Amino acid sequence: MAAMTSTFLGSAVVCKAQHKVAKAKAVAARAAFSVDGLKKAAVVGATTLLLASPAFAATIKLGGDNGELGFYPNKITVAKGEVVEFVNNKAFPHNVVFDEDNVPAGVNADAISHEDYLNGPGEKVTNKFDVAGVYGYYCEPHQGAGMAGTITVS
């Protein structure tokens, strides 16, 4: 008796040469059911991936859409534990430096600063804020032009 074994979507499928057409149809029906199951699993997996992606409490643009020097918005409020994303937009280079005299007690301004320049559009940095209080920050190259902002963490 000749037999052929293969794996289809993780299930072993055995076809013997003497099987009747009815048996072949049953295998085909199981295979179709497996494809439907695979589609459902793909949807669940994609949804899980989206939900597991970081959600930002706020996104702050570095530079205005028309090339203005500033953070947009320049004042926001977030809850403890939330993440803020800074996205390089226009009129770069920019960076995000937290003022050591304008952060909550016990927070190391150097540790949360991003002193390296963001030189291209769309470059990003993020900060998670775990200590309540007001955080003042600025862009070193454009501080003299007033490029500064505040984040209030409640």
N, C-alpha and C positions, 0 to 999 in steps of 0.2 A: 504494500500500500504506500503510494507516494504521498509525502506530506511536505508542506512549506510553512515555515514559521517566520513571522516578521513582527516588528513592533510598530504600532500606530498610536501616537499620543499617549505613550506610557503603558499601553495595554498590549499584551501578546495576542496576536490573531493567528490561529492555526487553520489552514485550509487543506483539506484532504481531497485528493483527486476524485474520490467516489461520492463526495457530498452532493446532495441534490440541490436544485436551484433554490428551493425554499430555505435551506441552510445559508446559502450565499446571500439571499435577501435579508435574512436575520442579521448577518454580520454587517451588511451595508447599513441597515437601520441603526445598529449600535454605533457604527462609525459616524453616521449623521448626527446621532444624539451626542456623541463625544465632541463633535465640532461645535454644536450649539452650546455645550458646556464650556468649551474653550472660549467662545465668544463672551459668554457671561463672566468667566474668570478674568478675561482681558479688561472688561469694563470695570469690574471690581478693583482690579490691580491699578488701573489708571486713576480711578477715583481716590484710592488710598494714597497713591503717589502725590496727587494734587493736594490732598488734605495734609500730608506730611511735609509739604514744601513750606519753607519759612513764610509766615505772614508778617508783614511789617505794619507796625502801628501807624507809621507815617513815612513818607518819602520826601526828602528835602532836596531840591534842585540846587546845584552849585552853579550860579549864573542864571540870569533870566532868559526867557525865550528869545528876546530881542537883543541879547548881548549885555544886559545890565549886570553890573557887579553887585552881587548880593546872594543871600540864601533865600529860596522861595519854597514855602513860607519861612519867615525868619523867627517866628515864635510859635511853638507848639506845646501841647500838654499830652503826656502819655502816662500810663499806669506803670507801677513797679513791675519789672520783669519783661517789659515790652521792648521790641527791637525797632530802631530807627535806621532807615537806609538813606545814605547821602549819595546822590547820583550826579556825576559831572555832566553839565549841560552846555554852557557857552562861556566865552571869554576866559578860557583857562590859560595857564595852569591854576589849579586850586588845591587846597588842602583843608583839613578840619582839625583845628587845634583848640583844646579846651583850656580855658584860663584858670591857672592854679589858684587865683584869688576869687574865682567865681564858680566854684563847685562845692557840693556839700562836704562837710567835715568828714575826713577819713577816706575820701575818694582821691586816688592818685591821677591827677590830670594828665601826666605824661603817659600813663598806661592806657588811657582811653582816647588819646589823641592819635590822629593819622597825619603825621608830618610829611610823609612822602607825597610828592605832587601827583595829582591825577591829571594826566596830560591829554587824554582823548575823550571824546564824547561817549557817554554811557558807562565809563569806569565807575565802580561803586565801592563804598566801604560801609560797614554797619557797626552799630553800637547797641548793646543790650544794657538797659539802665535798671540796676537792682537797688539803688539807694534813692530814697525820696529827697526832693529838693530842687533847686534851680541850678542849671548848668549853663554857663556862658561859654560861647565858642566863637572863633573867628577864622578867617582865611589869612594866613601870613602874608602872601604877596599883595593882598588887597585890603588889609586891615586899615590902612590910611584912607582908603576910599569908603570906609564904613561897612565893609562886608563882615557882618557879625550877626549872631543870633542867640536865642535862648531856648532851652528845653526845660520845661517844668515836669518833674516826675512826681506823681501823687500816690 
